[in-house]
């Protein structure tokens, strides 16, 4: 089956080297004006100017008119907490009144409140809720996303969350990459018994999840209110031994909470990094760890310390941009809004932000050879925007624009 997308005013191919982009490469979008795309069996067969490609379009091809608009790869959201029950709107109100994220957590709110609600929900209820969240993201142009467990913190609910992610991935059309995050916080039934909880995660849960192929990655929250560096090392070392890739919540609230460990263990990503130092960033660069920047959580918590993105770019780190969608610290499902925050609050250019939200994010999930750019042989995951210039994605802040979304060459609507 052939599909031709024609009358593309501006095509962002992001064609380039088969690896994450760094430095000045982040601004090299592979732009083509007056362009066309040829799709065959769900994959890109050719991308370039219409003048060059029009003779290759089969007579029986389905033709899609882009109406002179901008076409980009679909967004790849590399850090989400997609599956949870209920919400924390009451805590949102408390934070507005002056309570901090840490104070709410210490009073039994925060993650533990969502754990309580998620444990009580059935698998089908969680599937329905997560499907609604997935659809929000799809409407904004997210075609691939990573999603974590971590609101169960017990055997039944962690597996239940991962099964939901598997069912959503099988249902499609959005590709979902599952991550085990049992090391999110210590559950109340293990209060005063931290070592036993870590031992259970390491000796029982990780081997079962890996054997059943319920997750591709393992994550851990290294923080004063979560897990120490040594506890995080124990969890991630076990995960690596069982064949899982590694991701780390690191340096969100203070330096010394996990980024150096991510470098030591060769993790795929270190996520957050709001307080990371130049020395630690150098360690991440040397180890090839990709920073996943989550400006939505800084914004939603009313903080001002955004990740030092410009320093990261200057150091040659392959930055990634993601939503951190979750019910507490970042109830934001919009990747376009992340582009705006990245430009306004972290000093990235629109081109750098778009690269971080597409091809670099895909590489952080080991999917860079399949999606994230519009190059021959890759899956045709793309967006036909309402705009004519890619910079408008960041410039029109929180615009209610809805791109036309194609996944594997087929237009989809949530």
ABEGO torsion letter per residue (X at the ends): XBBBBBGBABBBAGBEBBBBBBEAAAABAGBBBGBBBBBBGGBBABBEBAAAAAAABBAABBBBBAGGBBBBBBBBBABBBABBBEBAAAAAAAAAAGBBAAAAAAAGBEAAAAAAAAAABBAAAAAAAAAAAAAAAAAAGBABBBBBBGAAGBAAAAAAAAAAAAAAAAAOABBBBBBBAABABBBAAABGAAAAAAAAAAAAAAAAAAAAGABABBBBBBBAABBBAAAAAAAAAAAAAAGBBBBBBBGAABBGBGAAAAAAAGBABBBGGAABBAAAAAAAAAAGBBBBBBAAAAAAAGBABBBBAAAAAAAGBBBBBBAGBBAAABBBABAAAAAAAAAAAAGBBAAAAAAAABAAAAAAAGAAAABGBBBBGBBBBBBBBABABAAAAAABBGBABBBBBBBGGBBBBX
